[in-house]
Amino acid sequence: MNDPDLPPYLMTSDPDSFARNTIIERKPKIIQQVIVDNSYPQSVIKSLEDLREEIASRELLPLYETVGEAEFWNAEISNRYAGKTWLEVPWYFAETYFYRKVLEAVCYFQPGEHFGRDPFQSQKYKQINNDIQKIGVDWAPLAAQDPNTRFISLLHSCLWGNRTDLSNFTVKERVTGGVDSHHERHLILIDHSARIMDLLSNGVIRVDFICDNVGSDLLFDLAFADFLLGQGWVREIHLNLKNQPFFVSDALPEDVRHTITILQNALSKELQEWGRRLQSAVENNALFLDEDPFWTSCLMFRQMPDQIRQKLGTSALVLIKGDVNYRRLLDDRHWPYTTRMEAVCDYFPAPFAALRTLKGEIMVGLQPGQAEALQSEDSSWLINGKRGIVQLVIPKSKEIIGENAPSQS
C-alpha cells in the first residue's frame, strides 16, 4: 500500500484541502452535536471535550479500552502513526479513527447504561422521519411508471439520495428523487444506467448493496431493492451495513429495521404496503441485513478479508454507495482524473456500480480536459455534492460473455 509508484494518499496535511478542513472544522462540530443531542454525564462530556482538544493540538493517542477492535487500532497507531498529530496522517485513517474514539468517549463498548447506545441516533431518527414524509409525496407517480422507466428513476434516486450526509456540513443540495430525478441527469458525470439495467433485467440470483447513510439514501436503496425483488429480476438482496456507529448517519441494521417499522406505520397506504413487503422480504430470506467490522475499519477495499471477498464474489452486481466507499475503492489516493477505474479496481471480486455524489477531492474516469472545464465552471465541484456518477465496472475476472454483456469503457 505504500508503493512509491502509486499516487500519494489524501492527507490531512494537504494545505487548503477539504481533508484538512474536515479535521479542523467538521469533527469538532460533530463532537459538539453529540454533546447537545445526548444526556451524557459529566464524565462522558469531559471525554468528548478531551477528544476535541486532542484533535486540535495533540498527537493521536491510543485507545485505553481493550474491546471493540481496540488491539487492531492501537497496533495501527503504534506501527504506522506513532508521534503523528491529527493533521499529519492519511485522511481516511483520521476520519475512521475519530469515530472509533468517539465511541470510546461515550462508553459505547463498556458495560452500563451507555453500552451499545448510538450517540448519533437522535440525528438519524429525525432524518429518517423527515425523509419518509418527503418520499411519500413522490411514491404514487413513481409506482405508476413502466418497469424500465421506474428502474432508471430509482437508480438515479439511489444516487441523489446519497446527498444526505449528517457528517458533512458542506453539502446543502436538496435531494431529488422519484420522477423528479431525471431533471438532474445532466449532472451525472459518468452514467452507465442502461448497462446496469441490461445486466439485471434478464434475472440474477444475488445483488449486494454496500450501504451508506440513513434517510433518503437508505430509503431509495430500499425502494430499489423492493422493485428488483418485486419484478423478479433478483432473487436475493444483501444490504451490507455498519456494525457500529460510523460517520454520523451511516446505516446500522437497527436503523433499517426502524425505517421499515416507520414505513409500516405511515399514514399513506402505499408506504404501509411497501413497509410490509420489506418486512416480508426480510422474514423470507430475500432481503438480508448483513454487518461486519470491516465496514467500519480503516482498511481499503483491496484489503477486504477473505470472508467478505468470498461473499461478494457470489454477487451478480455490488452497488457501492457514497463518497467514503468510493474513496476506499481507490485507496483514497490522488489519482489523475483520467485514470480508468477498471485499472485501479481490478482486484474487486464482483461487477460493481459506484453510485456517488461528489463530496471529496478524488475522482477518476473523466475525459481529458473534463476536470479542468468543471473547475472553471464550479470551483467546488469535487466537494459540494451537486454532481454524481453511476459507474459500472466489470473486473476482468468477472467479464460476462454474451450479447447482453455490458461493454467496457
N, C-alpha and C positions, 0 to 999 in steps of 0.2 A: 504493500500500500504506500510505501514511501519511495517508490521508484522515481529517480530523478528525471526520467524521460517523460513522466506524466505532468500535466499542469499542476500548479500548486493548489492546495486546499483554499476554500474561502475561509479567511481568518478573521477573528475579532480584532486583530491588529491592523487590518486593511484600513488605511486612512479614509475618512469621509464615507465609509461604506454603510450599507444597511445592516450588515452583520455587526459592526461596531455599535451602531445606534441601538440595535436590539438589546445589547447588554447594558449600555449606559442608561437608556431611557425606558425601554419597554419592560424589562424584568423588574425594576423597582416598582413600576406601576402595577404589575401583576401581584407582587407581594402586598402592596397596599390594599388592593381589591380583595385579596384573600382575608386580610385582617378585618375589613369592613363587612364582608359577607358572612363571617362566621363568629359565633360566640365562644371564642377560644379564651382559656385562662391566660393570665399574665405571663406564665412561663412559656407558653407556645408563642405568644406575641413577641416576647423577647427573642426567642429563637429565630423567628422570621425577621425581626429587625437586625439581628446579628448577621443573618444571611445577606441582607441588603447592604450592610457595612462591608462584608467580605467581598461582595461583587464590586463595590466601589473602590476599595483600596487595598485589598489583601491578596495573598496567594490563594489558590484553590486549596481548601482544607479537606482532608479525608472525612468520610463518614465515621461517626463514632459508634453507630449501632452495627450489629452483626447479622441482621436479617435483610430480606428484600434485595438479594444480589449484591450486598454490601462488599463482599470479598472481591467480586469482579470489578466494581467501581474503584475501590481502593487500589487494586493492582494497576488499573489504568492510570490513576494519579501517580502512583509510585514509579511505574516503569516508563511513562511517556511524558508526564506533565509536572513532575516534581519541581517546585520552586517557581512555577509559572503563575502569573496573575490571570484573571478572567479576560483580560484584553491581550493575551499572548498565546491563545490556543485556537485550534480549528473551531469554526463557528458551530458546526453540528454537535461536537462534543460539549461545548459550553452550554448550548441550549438543553441538551438531554440531561446533563449533569445538574443543571439548575432545577429541573423538575424533580429529579431524584432527591436533591437537597431540600426542596420544599416539603416533600413527603416525610422526610426525617424530621423537619422542624415541627410539623403538625402531628407527629406521633402516629402516622398512618399505619406503621408496621408494629407498633407497640401495644401490648395488652392494655385494655382500659377503654374508657368511653370514646376515645378518638380512633380506635382501631378500625381500619377499613373505611373511614369517613372521608368522602371525596371533598377536598377543600374548594373545588370548583362547581359543585353540584348546583348551588343556587343560581349561578350564571347560566349553567347549561339548561336547567329545567325552565328557566324563564325564556331562553331562546327556543326551546322545543315548543312550548305553549304558543308563543308568538308566531312561529313559522307554520304550525299546524293550522292556525286560523287563516293565514295567508294562502296556504296551498288549497284550502277548502274552496276558495273562490274560483280557482282555475281547474278544479277537478272535473266538473261535468263536461266542459268543452274539450278537455284533453281526452277524456274517455270516449268521446264521440268520434274521434279521428279514426281513419282506417289504420290497420296494424303497421304498415310501413311508415306512414307519417308519424304515428304515435311513437314508434321506435326512435326516430330521429329527434322528436321533441323531448322524449325522456332522456335520451343520451346527452343531449345538449343541456337539459336541466340538471343532470348529474354534474356536468362541467360547471355551470354558472352557480349552482348551489354551493360550490366549493369556495365562493367568495366569503361565506360566513365563517369567520375565524375569530374567536374571542381573545386570542393571544396577540392579534395584530391590530394595532390602533391606526395603522396607515390606510387600510382598505375601508373605504366608505361607500363603495358601489352598492346600489340596490341589486338584490338577487333577482334575476329574470329566469322564469321557469315556465313549464307547460307550453301552451300555444303561443306565448309571447317570446319564447326563446329564439325563434327564427329572426327576430329583429336584430339580434346581435351576432348573427352568423359571420358577418364581415370582420368581427373582432377575433375570430378563431384563426390563429396564425398557421396552424397545421391541422387539417380536417380530414380524417380518414373514416368518417362516419359510415359512408356507403360500404366501404370494405369490411368494417366491423359487422354491419348487417349481413353481408354476404357470408361471413364466417359463421354467424349464429343462426340464420333463418332456416337452414336446412336441418337443424336439430343437432344438439350436442349433449353430452352427459353432464358435464360439470363446468361451472363458471365460478371464479373467485373474485371477490372484491377485497382489496386492501384498503380499508376504510379510513376516513379522516374525521371530519367534525360532526357533531350533533346538529340539530336544527335542520335547515333546508338541505344541507349537504346529505345528511343521513336519510331524510325523508324522500328525496329524489332517488337515492340508491334503493330504498325500499320500494318505491313506485316502479322503478326499472326492474327490480327483481320480481315483483308481483306480475308485471307484464310478461317477462320472459317465461316464468313458470306457467302463467295462465294461457299463453299461446302454445305451450308445449315445445318451445324452442330449446329449453334447458330442463334437464331432469332434476338437478340439484344445484343449489347455490350456497356457497360458503362466504360468510362475512368474516374477514379476519380483523379482529378488534383488539384494542389495547387491554392489557391485563391489569393496569393500574392507571390512575390519573396522569395525564400527559398533555402538554401543550394546551392547557386550559380546557378546550372544547372537544378534544378527541373522544371518540365514542368508545364506551365500555359495553360489555354485554348487558349490564343492568340498565344502561341508557337506552339500548334498543328495546329491551322489554318494557321499560317505562313508556317509550314512544308508542309502542304497539297498544299498550293499555289505554293511553290517552286517545288514540285513534278510535278504539272500540267504544269509548265513552263520549265521543264527539257529538255535537248536535246534528251534524249532517249524516243522513243515512248512508250516503256514498262513502264517507270516511269510516263509518262504523263497519260497513261491509268490507272495506279494504283492510281495516284492522283485524277483522275476523279471519279473512283469508291469510293474512300474515301469521296469525296465531296458529291457524290450522297447518300452515306450511312448516312452522317450527315443530309442532307436535307430530307431524307425519314425516319428519326427516327429509323435507325438501328444502328447507331453509335452516342453515346451521350457523350458530353464533360461536365462532372459534376464537380462542385467545392464546397468546404465547408471549413469554417475556422478551423474545427477540424484537417484537414491535415497539417496545419501549426502551430499547438499548441504544448505545452509541455506535453500533455496528452498521456498516453499509450493507446493501442488499447482496453484493457479491460475497459477503461473509456470512450469509444466512446458514444456520445449522442444517445438517443433513435431513432432519425430520421435516423441516419446513420445505426444503428443496424437493423432497420426495412427494409431499402432499401437493404442492403447487404444480409439480411435473405431471400430475394426472388431470390438470385442468385444460379445457379447450381454449380458455381465454382468462387472463387475470386483468381485471380493471383496477389500475393503480391510481388512487385518488390523492390529489392535493400536492402542494408545493414541497412539503417536507419529504414525502415519499419520492417525489421526482428527484430531489437532491440526493437521496440515498441511492437511487438508481445510478446516478452519475458520480458517486463517491464525493459529492459536494466539492467539486473542483472547478477551476476557472477554465473550462473547455472553450475553444474558439466557437463562435456562434454557428459556424458552418459544419461543425463536427457531425457526423452521422451517428444517431443514437444506436443504430444497429451495430456499429463498430465497437462502441463502448459497452453495450449491454448484451453481447452475445453469450455471456455467462448465464443469463436468466433461464430458468428451467421450463418455461412455457411461453406461448404467444402472450403478449400483453398490450394493453392500451393505456397510455398515460393520459389521464383527464386532470388537467391542472390549470388553475388561473395563476398568472404570473405574480408572485409575491416574494421573490428572492432573486438575487443577482446571479442567475445561472440559466442558460438557455442553449440548446443545440438544435440542429436540424433546419436552420434557416438557410435561405438562398444567399449567395454573395451580394452584399450591399443592402440586404433587408434590414439588418440590425441598425445600420447607420441611418437608413431612412426613418426607421421607427424612433431613433434617438432625436433626430431633428424635428420630428412631429410631436414627440412627447418625451421629455427628459426623464420621467419616472416610469416609463413603460414596463420596466422589469419588475417593479415592486408594487404598483398601485392596484393590481387585481383587475384591471379593466379588460385585459386580453387573456386568451386561453389557448389551449391545444387539446385536440383529440387525436392522439398519435398512436397508430398501431405499429408494433414491432414483432416480427416473426424471427426468433433466433434461428440460425442456420440448421441446428439440430432438430428444429421443430417445424421446418417448412412443410406446407401441406401440398400434396401432389393432386392435381385435378383441375377441372375447369372452373370451380368455384374458389380456388385458392386466391387469397388476397395478393396482389402484386407487390413486389418490393420496391421501395423508392429510396 
